[in-house]
Amino acid sequence: MPAKSKAQQMAAGAALAAKRGETKKSDLKGASREMYDSMSEKQLEELAETKRKGKPDKVSD
């Protein structure tokens, strides 16, 4: 499942770093905290590896 926006891709990257122990979970805020709690490492990898070229900065729901 590719990321729909740059913001989503960056949030997934932050959550993935916390899952791997590279950053603290307490440093996460907002969407990245929710992603950390609700998604597996594999799902986060898929979102985080999405290419940013051509993606909007944000997408409203």
C-alpha distance (Angstrom), angle and dihedral (degrees) to the residues before:
residue distance angle dihedral
M1 . . .
P2 3.81 . .
A3 3.79 122.2 .
K4 3.80 115.5 -99.5
S5 3.80 95.9 -148.8
K6 3.79 143.1 17.3
A7 3.81 90.2 -109.2
Q8 3.81 91.9 54.9
Q9 3.80 91.3 47.8
M10 3.79 92.1 50.4
A11 3.83 92.8 47.1
A12 3.80 89.8 51.6
G13 3.80 90.1 50.6
A14 3.80 91.5 52.4
A15 3.81 91.9 48.2
L16 3.81 90.7 47.7
A17 3.80 91.5 52.1
A18 3.80 89.6 52.6
K19 3.83 91.9 47.7
R20 3.79 89.2 53.8
G21 3.80 92.0 48.6
E22 3.81 94.7 -113.4
T23 3.82 91.9 120.3
K24 3.80 134.2 19.0
K25 3.80 120.9 -92.2
S26 3.80 87.8 -136.6
D27 3.84 89.1 64.1
L28 3.81 91.3 62.8
K29 3.81 120.7 98.1
G30 3.79 136.4 -177.8
A31 3.78 117.5 -20.6
S32 3.80 95.1 6.7
R33 3.84 90.5 56.1
E34 3.81 90.7 50.1
M35 3.81 91.3 47.8
Y36 3.82 90.9 49.5
D37 3.81 90.8 54.5
S38 3.80 99.1 41.4
M39 3.82 107.3 34.1
S40 3.78 135.4 65.9
E41 3.80 122.6 -123.0
K42 3.81 90.0 -106.9
Q43 3.82 92.3 53.7
L44 3.79 90.7 48.4
E45 3.81 90.5 50.1
E46 3.81 90.6 54.2
L47 3.80 92.0 51.9
A48 3.79 95.3 42.3
E49 3.81 95.6 49.8
T50 3.81 93.1 56.3
K51 3.79 112.7 122.4
R52 3.81 112.7 -110.5
K53 3.78 97.4 -150.8
G54 3.79 110.4 113.4
K55 3.81 94.7 8.0
P56 3.80 120.0 126.5
D57 3.81 118.0 -118.7
K58 3.81 91.5 -118.5
V59 3.79 137.0 4.6
S60 3.79 121.3 -156.1
D61 3.80 117.8 -136.2
